Amino acid sequence: MEITNAITSFAALSQDTRLKAFKLLVSQEPDGLPAGEIARQLSVPHNTMSAHLAVLARAGWVVSKRQSRQIIYRASLSHMEAVVQFLLQDCCAGHPELCASLIDSLSGCETAKSDKKDSL
C-alpha cells in the first residue's frame, strides 16, 4: 500500500458516522447489512448514509453487492488487513517480539467470534 492510499483510507474513517458504520459492518461479517439497516441502526437519514457509504467504498473499506432491490454492504477485511500491514511493516526495528502484545490482542477476535456464535 502506498502512503497516499493509506491517507485516503484514514481520511475516510476520520468521521464519526463513517467509523461507526465500518465498525457495525465488521461486527456483521460475513453477511453484511443493507444500506437502510445501517442507516436505521445508526439513526442517520438514508441519503446521508448513502453518501458516507460511498466515501467508505471509494477508500476501499466497504464493498457492496446488489441483492434484489437492496444493496448489501460488507466490510472489506482484506483492505483492513492491508492497512494494518502498512502500519506494521517497519514495526519494532526488526524485533517482532516487541509487537507480541499487539498480535495477542488481535487473536482475541477469534474468541469473541466463537462466543458470539455460542450465544446464538
C-alpha positions in Angstrom: 0.0 0.0 0.0 1.3 3.4 -0.9 1.2 6.3 1.6 -1.3 8.2 -0.5 -3.7 5.3 -0.4 -3.2 5.0 3.4 -4.0 8.7 3.8 -7.2 8.3 1.8 -8.2 5.3 3.9 -7.6 7.1 7.2 -9.4 10.2 6.0 -12.5 8.1 5.1 -12.6 6.7 8.7 -11.9 10.1 10.3 -15.6 11.0 10.5 -17.9 9.8 13.3 -20.7 8.2 11.2 -18.3 6.5 8.8 -16.2 5.0 11.6 -19.4 3.7 13.3 -20.7 2.3 10.0 -17.5 0.5 9.4 -17.4 -0.9 12.9 -21.0 -2.0 12.5 -20.2 -3.8 9.3 -17.2 -5.5 10.8 -19.5 -6.9 13.5 -21.9 -8.2 10.9 -19.3 -10.2 8.9 -19.7 -12.3 6.8 -23.3 -11.4 6.0 -23.2 -7.6 5.8 -26.2 -5.3 6.1 -28.5 -3.5 3.7 -27.8 0.3 3.5 -31.2 1.1 5.0 -30.5 -1.1 8.0 -27.1 0.6 8.6 -28.9 4.0 8.4 -31.6 2.8 10.9 -29.1 1.3 13.4 -27.0 4.5 13.3 -30.0 6.8 13.3 -28.8 8.6 10.1 -31.0 9.7 7.2 -30.8 7.2 4.3 -29.4 9.8 1.8 -26.7 10.9 4.3 -25.8 7.2 4.9 -25.5 6.6 1.2 -23.0 9.4 0.9 -21.0 8.1 3.8 -21.0 4.5 2.4 -19.8 5.9 -1.0 -16.8 7.5 0.7 -16.0 4.3 2.5 -16.4 2.3 -0.7 -14.1 4.7 -2.7 -11.5 4.3 0.1 -11.7 0.6 0.0 -13.2 0.0 3.4 -16.5 -1.5 2.2 -17.8 -3.5 -0.7 -21.4 -3.7 -1.9 -23.5 -6.2 -3.8 -27.0 -5.8 -5.2 -29.4 -8.4 -3.8 -32.8 -7.9 -5.4 -33.9 -4.4 -4.5 -31.3 -3.9 -1.8 -27.6 -3.1 -1.7 -25.8 -5.2 0.9 -22.7 -3.6 2.3 -19.8 -5.6 3.8 -16.6 -4.6 5.5 -13.6 -5.2 3.3 -11.5 -7.2 5.7 -8.7 -7.6 3.1 -8.5 -3.7 3.0 -8.4 -3.6 6.7 -5.6 -6.2 6.7 -3.6 -4.2 4.1 -3.9 -1.0 6.2 -2.8 -2.8 9.4 0.2 -4.4 7.4 1.1 -0.9 6.1 1.2 0.4 9.7 3.2 -2.5 11.0 5.6 -3.2 8.0 8.5 -1.5 9.7 7.4 -2.3 13.2 9.9 -2.7 16.0 13.1 -2.2 14.1 13.4 -5.9 13.3 12.3 -7.1 16.7 8.9 -8.7 16.2 8.7 -9.9 19.8 8.1 -6.2 20.7 4.8 -6.5 18.8 3.7 -9.6 20.6 1.0 -7.9 22.8 -0.5 -6.3 19.6 -0.6 -9.7 17.9 -2.1 -11.3 21.0 -4.8 -8.6 21.2 -5.8 -9.3 17.6 -6.1 -13.0 18.3 -9.0 -12.1 20.6 -11.1 -11.7 17.5 -11.5 -15.4 17.2 -12.5 -15.8 20.8 -15.1 -13.0 20.5 -16.5 -14.6 17.3 -16.8 -18.0 18.9 -18.5 -16.5 22.0 -21.0 -14.7 19.7 -21.8 -17.9 17.8 -22.2 -19.9 21.1 -24.7 -17.4 22.4 -26.9 -17.7 19.4 
